[in-house]
Every structure is written in C-alpha cells, then in structure tokens.
Amino acid sequence: MRYKVHRFPLKMTKDEKRLEEFLNNLRGEVISITPNVAPVLFSLHAHVDFLLIVEKIA
C-alpha cells in the first residue's frame, strides 16, 4: 500500500468550503486528519495552523 501526506493550511473560521472541496477531490481513501495545534503566546488559547491529511493510494 502507498500513502500520501497532504499539508493543508487553513483558518478554521474561513476555509470550511475549501477543505470540503479538497477532501472531495482526493482519489484515495482518507486514513487520518491530524490538526497542528499551536498555542497563542501569553494566552490560554490555541489555534490550528494546518492539517496533515493522510491518503491511502491504491
């Protein structure tokens, strides 16, 4: 089996439609979606910089 890892930069409040289109255009099976959660300095908040999407290619 072969796998491909995609790095998908996003802003959680704006890119819902773009992410949906990206996922629907993949040819293989999506194995996992892993968010990169980065803390915001001097705050108790965090935000997602990008997603790593693992696709299984036939």
Steps between C-alpha positions, in 0.01 A plus 500: 500500500610854428415809699521869426506773765347837411567820696188718494544853643178651629317752712228314685245778464543552124610182323218251560388500135858479368572201728180328387595544134855374565376185676239428233767524227734243654516176304605269780360419843555751782674315784540785748477875546737641761484866604814692595388689809724795590471690827452875491772677700396651832152353472305190593382465141631292212434491128539255213769598249456214255369148458698192402277278289614141435361346183528130410571461129399181322 
